[in-house]
Amino acid sequence: MSDLTTAILVAANAHHGQVDKARQPYILHPLRVMLAVNSDEERIAAVLHDVVEDTDVTLDELRSKGFGVVVVQAVDALTRRDDEPYVDFIKRARANEIARRVKIADILDNTNPDRVRAAGLGEQHLDRYREALQMLTDAESQS
């Protein structure tokens, strides 16, 4: 079984029963993010990007399932800490090349007009996403 297949299974099991703000199965979000990035490592990190933050899965469990250091470091960079200011989280994600690319895809998916409308996201939330996207894309263009 490939690492990507394993990642999809881990994410599907971890997010089982979860729904997003639009009442859609949550797993659809990481799958869309996965499809928006390019390399195998980016795809694996993308499908796993919310499992540590939003479920009981730990980084150690990801390691024990055979995911490599690069992927686990990216997932760690994509995991917001308790009480961590959003801008600090974005700076941490920005510092990791894979995490930066996945986070860009994540924000683009979260700000898709259809999803915004269905989830009822407010302007303040969208402004935060826009600022984060600017920070990430500026760093991406410099790399």
N, C-alpha and C positions, 0 to 999 in steps of 0.2 A: 504494500500500500504506500502511495506517495505521501510526502510530508503535507502537500496541499490537501489531499483527501483526508488525512488524519486531522488537519486543522479544521476542515469543514465539519467533520464529525464531532470534534471537541466543541466547536462553537455551537453547532446545532443542539447538542446535548445540554450545554451550559445555558443556552438561551431558551430552552424548551419551556413553553408556556408563557414567555414574556411577550408583551405587545408594546409597540411604540405609542407615541402621543396620538397618532392617527388610528390607533386600534388595529394595526397590521402586525402580523408575526414579526417579532424583533429581528429574527435571523435574516430577514430580507435586507436590512440595512447593511450589516457587515458583508453580505454577499454582493450587494451593489458596489460597495467601496472596493472590494476585492477585484471586481471586474473593471474598475476605473484605473488601476495601477498596472505596471508593466512587468517587473521582474518576478521570479518565483518567490524570492524572499519578501518582496513587497506584498504579494498576494497572500502569503501565509500570515504575515503580520496584520494585514488588513482584515482578514476574516476573524482573527483573534483579538482585534484591537480593543474590544470592550469586555472580554471575558474576565480579566482580573479585576477591573473596576466595578463591574456590574453583576458578578456572580461569585460563587465560592471557589472558583478555580484560582490557583496560585501560580506564581512564576516557577516555583519548584516543581509543581505538577507538570507544567509545560516542558521543563527540562527533562523530567522523568519520562515523558512521552517521546523524547528524542528530538525535540526542536533544538536547533543550534543556537549558539551564543548570540549570533547576529540577530536572529529573529526574537529571541527572548529579550535582548537589550532594547529592540525596537518596541516590543509590547510594553516593556517597563516604561519607556519614554512616553508611550501613549496612554499610560495609566495615571490619571489625576489622583494625587494624594488627598487624604482627608484634610480639610482646612487649607489646602493649597490655593493661593490666589490664581485665578484663571490665566492671567498674563504670565505668571511664573511657570505654570504648566505648559503654556504655548512655547515659552523660551526653551524649556527642557526638550519638548518634542522637536523644536526647530534645530537643536544641536545634533540630532541623530538623522542622518540622510534618509534612511528608510522611513522612520517615524514622521519626518517632515512631509514626505510625499504621500504617505497614508493619511496624515492629518489634513492635508489639502483636499484629498478625495473625500474624506469624512465630512469636512465642512461644506464642500460643494454638494454632497448628497443631502446634508441637513438643511441646506438653504435652497434646495430645489423648490421652485414656486408651488408645485402641486403638494409637496410635503409640508411646506410652510403653511399653506392654506388649510390643509387637513389637520395639522397639529395646532393651529391657532397661535403660532409664535408671534410675539409682539416685536415692535420696533427696537426696543432695548436689547432683546436677545439677538436680533439680526445685526445690530450695530456691533455687538461683541464678536459675532462671527466674522463680520467684515474686517474689523481691526486685526483679528487673529489671522485671517487669510492674507491680509496685506503683509504682516510680519513674516509669514511662512513663504509667500511667493517672492518677497524681496530676497530672502535668504537663498531660495532655490535658484534665482537668477544670478546670484553671486557665486554659486558653487560650480 
